[in-house]
Amino acid sequence: MGIVVKPGESLPLSLLLFDGNEGKFPSAHVYKEDFTPLAGSPFPLSHLAHGLYKNTSVVAPTDARLLTAVYVVYDNPERTSVSETHTRSEDKFTVQDIAPTQYLQKMSTTLRADGTQEVIVWAEKNGERFPSAQNCSVSVKDSQGVQKWAAAQDNPNTDGVFRFTNPIQALDNSNYYIVVSMNIEGRQRVFQQAFMAIG
C-alpha cells in the first residue's frame, strides 16, 4: 500500500544517503500508475542535515491513485552526472481520502390523529442533509422477517424527505424492523433499523 496521502496534500519526498554525504543533488522522478510522469517531474531534493534530502512542495494529484517516486542521486547541480556510489531507491504512495464517505439513513415516526402511523425518512452524507436521494422504498417486517407493510416513492420533497402518510395501523407483533432502500449518488443503498409500532 505504501505511504497514504490525501489528494492535495504534500508528497513526503525524502531520501537519506547511506554515507551521510551532504554534497549530492538527488531528484525524485514521480510516476502515476500508468507510468506517465507526474507534471513537473523530476523534482529536486534539497539537503537538510546529515545526508537527508527532502522536497515537500509536490502536491498529491486528484487524478491518480498510485504514485511511485524513484530517487536518482547526481554529482552536479545540473543533475546530468549520475552518482556511481549511490544506488536508486523508491517510495510508493497511495492517494486516497483517509476518512471514507459515510452515508446514513434517518427516520422518524409518529401517530397521526386518525390513528394511522406516519413514517418519514431521509439521507445524510458525512453528517449533513443529503436532499438528492431518489427511488426510496420502505418495508416493515416482524421479528420473523415477514413483511407487514411496504411502500415506495421516486422523489423526496424539497428538503430531501420521503413521507409515507398511510403506513401501519394495529400490528399483531411487538418487535419490528424497517428496511429502507434509496438511491444515493447513483447507487442503491440499503439501511436497516429497529421500528417501533405505535397504537
C-alpha positions as CSV (number, residue, x, y, z in Angstrom):
1,M,0.0,0.0,0.0
2,G,2.9,2.3,0.6
3,I,2.6,5.8,2.2
4,V,-1.0,7.1,2.3
5,V,-1.6,10.7,1.4
6,K,-4.8,12.7,0.7
7,P,-5.4,14.4,-2.7
8,G,-4.0,17.9,-2.4
9,E,-1.5,17.0,0.4
10,S,2.2,17.3,0.0
11,L,4.1,14.2,-1.0
12,P,6.8,13.4,1.6
13,L,9.6,13.0,-0.9
14,S,12.6,12.1,1.2
15,L,16.0,10.4,0.7
16,L,18.7,9.6,3.3
17,L,22.0,8.8,1.8
18,F,23.7,5.8,3.5
19,D,27.0,7.6,3.8
20,G,25.6,10.9,5.1
21,N,27.0,12.7,2.0
22,E,25.9,16.3,2.2
23,G,27.2,17.4,-1.2
24,K,25.0,15.5,-3.7
25,F,22.0,16.5,-5.8
26,P,19.2,14.0,-5.7
27,S,15.9,14.2,-7.7
28,A,12.6,12.3,-7.4
29,H,11.2,11.0,-10.6
30,V,7.5,10.6,-9.8
31,Y,5.2,8.4,-11.9
32,K,1.5,7.7,-12.0
33,E,0.1,4.1,-12.1
34,D,0.1,4.2,-15.9
35,F,3.9,5.0,-15.8
36,T,3.4,8.6,-17.1
37,P,5.4,11.2,-15.2
38,L,3.6,13.4,-12.7
39,A,3.5,17.0,-14.1
40,G,6.7,18.8,-13.2
41,S,8.7,15.6,-12.6
42,P,11.6,15.2,-11.8
43,F,11.6,17.1,-8.6
44,P,14.9,18.3,-7.0
45,L,15.5,17.4,-3.3
46,S,17.3,19.9,-1.0
47,H,19.7,18.9,1.7
48,L,18.6,19.3,5.3
49,A,21.2,17.7,7.5
50,H,23.4,14.6,7.8
51,G,22.7,13.4,4.3
52,L,18.9,13.8,4.5
53,Y,17.3,15.4,1.4
54,K,13.7,16.4,1.1
55,N,11.1,18.1,-1.1
56,T,7.7,18.9,0.4
57,S,6.4,21.2,-2.4
58,V,4.9,18.5,-4.6
59,V,1.2,18.1,-4.2
60,A,-0.6,14.7,-4.5
61,P,-2.9,14.8,-7.6
62,T,-6.6,14.1,-7.7
63,D,-6.4,12.0,-10.9
64,A,-4.0,9.3,-9.8
65,R,-4.4,6.7,-7.1
66,L,-0.9,5.2,-7.0
67,L,2.4,7.0,-7.3
68,T,6.0,5.8,-7.5
69,A,8.9,8.1,-6.7
70,V,12.3,6.9,-8.0
71,Y,15.2,8.7,-6.4
72,V,18.3,9.3,-8.5
73,V,21.4,10.9,-7.0
74,Y,23.6,13.2,-9.1
75,D,27.1,14.5,-8.6
76,N,26.4,18.0,-10.1
77,P,23.8,20.7,-9.5
78,E,22.7,20.5,-13.2
79,R,21.8,16.8,-12.5
80,T,23.5,15.5,-15.6
81,S,26.1,13.2,-13.9
82,V,24.6,10.2,-12.0
83,S,26.5,9.2,-8.8
84,E,28.2,5.9,-9.2
85,T,28.3,5.3,-5.4
86,H,24.6,5.8,-4.6
87,T,22.0,3.3,-5.9
88,R,18.5,4.2,-6.9
89,S,15.6,3.8,-4.4
90,E,11.9,4.2,-4.5
91,D,8.8,5.2,-2.4
92,K,5.3,4.2,-3.2
93,F,2.3,6.4,-2.4
94,T,-1.4,5.6,-2.3
95,V,-3.6,8.7,-2.8
96,Q,-6.9,8.4,-1.1
97,D,-9.2,10.2,1.3
98,I,-8.3,8.9,4.8
99,A,-11.9,9.1,6.1
100,P,-14.3,7.3,3.8
101,T,-17.6,9.0,2.9
102,Q,-20.3,8.0,5.3
103,Y,-24.0,7.7,4.3
104,L,-26.7,7.4,6.9
105,Q,-30.5,6.9,6.7
106,K,-32.6,8.8,9.3
107,M,-36.1,8.1,10.2
108,S,-38.9,9.5,12.3
109,T,-42.4,8.1,13.0
110,T,-45.5,9.5,14.7
111,L,-49.1,8.5,15.4
112,R,-51.5,10.6,13.3
113,A,-54.8,11.9,14.7
114,D,-56.7,9.4,12.5
115,G,-54.9,6.5,14.2
116,T,-52.5,5.7,11.4
117,Q,-48.7,5.8,11.8
118,E,-46.7,8.2,9.6
119,V,-43.1,7.5,8.6
120,I,-40.6,9.9,7.2
121,V,-37.0,9.0,6.1
122,W,-34.1,11.0,4.7
123,A,-30.4,10.5,3.8
124,E,-27.3,12.2,5.3
125,K,-23.8,12.3,3.9
126,N,-20.9,12.9,6.3
127,G,-23.3,14.2,8.9
128,E,-25.1,16.6,6.6
129,R,-28.5,16.5,5.0
130,F,-28.4,15.0,1.5
131,P,-31.5,16.1,-0.4
132,S,-30.7,14.5,-3.7
133,A,-31.6,10.9,-2.8
134,Q,-34.2,9.1,-5.1
135,N,-36.2,5.9,-5.5
136,C,-36.9,5.3,-1.8
137,S,-38.7,2.1,-0.7
138,V,-39.5,1.1,2.8
139,S,-40.5,-2.3,4.2
140,V,-41.6,-3.0,7.8
141,K,-41.1,-6.6,8.9
142,D,-41.8,-8.5,12.0
143,S,-39.2,-10.4,14.1
144,Q,-39.6,-13.4,11.8
145,G,-38.8,-11.4,8.7
146,V,-42.4,-11.4,7.4
147,Q,-43.2,-8.2,5.6
148,K,-46.1,-6.3,7.2
149,W,-46.1,-3.2,5.1
150,A,-44.2,-1.7,2.2
151,A,-44.3,1.5,0.1
152,A,-42.2,3.4,-2.4
153,Q,-41.6,6.9,-3.7
154,D,-39.5,8.1,-6.6
155,N,-38.6,11.6,-5.3
156,P,-38.5,13.4,-1.9
157,N,-39.8,16.8,-1.0
158,T,-37.5,19.9,-1.3
159,D,-35.8,19.0,2.0
160,G,-34.9,15.6,0.8
161,V,-37.6,13.9,3.0
162,F,-39.7,10.9,1.8
163,R,-43.0,10.9,3.6
164,F,-45.2,7.8,3.9
165,T,-48.6,9.0,5.1
166,N,-50.6,5.8,5.4
167,P,-48.4,3.1,6.8
168,I,-49.3,0.8,9.6
169,Q,-52.2,0.6,12.0
170,A,-52.7,-2.2,14.6
171,L,-50.0,-4.9,14.3
172,D,-50.0,-8.3,15.8
173,N,-46.4,-8.5,17.0
174,S,-44.3,-6.4,19.4
175,N,-41.0,-6.5,17.6
176,Y,-40.4,-4.9,14.1
177,Y,-37.7,-3.6,12.0
178,I,-37.7,-1.4,8.9
179,V,-35.6,-1.8,5.7
180,V,-35.1,1.4,3.8
181,S,-33.6,1.5,0.3
182,M,-32.7,4.7,-1.5
183,N,-30.6,5.7,-4.5
184,I,-27.7,8.0,-3.3
185,E,-25.3,9.3,-5.8
186,G,-26.1,6.6,-8.4
187,R,-26.0,3.6,-6.1
188,Q,-28.9,1.9,-4.4
189,R,-28.1,1.8,-0.6
190,V,-30.0,-0.3,1.9
191,F,-30.3,0.6,5.6
192,Q,-32.0,-1.3,8.4
193,Q,-33.0,-0.4,11.9
194,A,-35.5,-1.2,14.7
195,F,-39.0,0.1,14.2
196,M,-41.5,0.9,16.9
197,A,-45.1,0.4,16.1
198,I,-47.5,2.9,17.8
199,G,-51.1,2.2,18.7
